[in-house]
Amino acid sequence: MDPYLDILGKRIRAKRRELGMSQEGLAHEAGLDRSYVGRIERGEHNLTFVSLVRIARAMECDVAALTIGLPTASSKTGLEQ
């Protein structure tokens, strides 16, 4: 499991719960399958940017609010070569 997907999934779940939304409700509002939302929240699925935008829109928040600090400035992803 990728640690960034895990963190992002936890943030999505926390925001959804803060709003009192069910996974099914979020999936419906975002136009996604409920099982897909569940896999995202568990960090099991590498979601597309479009899916992230749909989720953020459904929760009436910015994508930035869900991704702030990802990755951390000190992290090395292997992409800086």
N, C-alpha and C positions, 0 to 999 in steps of 0.2 A: 504494500500500500504506500502510495506517495504521501509524504507528510503534508504537503501543501493541499492536496485534495482532501485529506482528513481535516485539516484546519478549516478549509472553505466549507466543507460539509457541515461541520459543527456550527459554524457561524450562520449558515442558512437555517439549520434546525433551530438554533436559539432565536433567531429573528422570527421565524414562523411561529414558534411557541409564544413569543412575546406578543405577537399579534392575535393569538388565540386561533390560529388556523390549523386545520388538520392537513396531513400530507395530501389527502384526496382533494381538499379545497384548494391548496396551493397548486397542485397539478392541474386542476380544472381551470383556474384563473390564468395559469401560465401556458395552457395548451399542451401539456406534457402528460405522459403516462404516470400514474401513481407509483408504480414499481421503479420507474426511472428516477423519480424524485427520491425515493427511499435509498436507492443505490448511491445517488449523489450525496445525500446526507451522511451516509456511512463511509464516504470517501472511496467507494468501490468503482466509481465511474468517472472517467475524464470527460467532463461535459464540454460542449462547444461554447464559444462566446455567445452565440445567439441564444442558447438555452439559459446561460447565466443572465443575459439581458431580460429574457422573458420572466425568469424567477424574480429578479430585482423589480421589474415593473409590477408583477403580481403582488409583491410585498410593499410596493410604493416606496422603494429606497433606491439609492444609487448603487451601481455596480461597485463603485469605489468604497462604499460603506462595508461591503462584504469582503473586499480584497485588500484593504489597507494593511500595509506592512508585509505583503506577500509579493515576492520573497523579501526576506530581511536584507538590509544593505550589506550585512556581513556574510550572507550565505553564498555558497559556491554550488552552482548547478551543473557545471561541466560545459556550459554553453559559451563561456567567455573566451574560449580558445581562439 
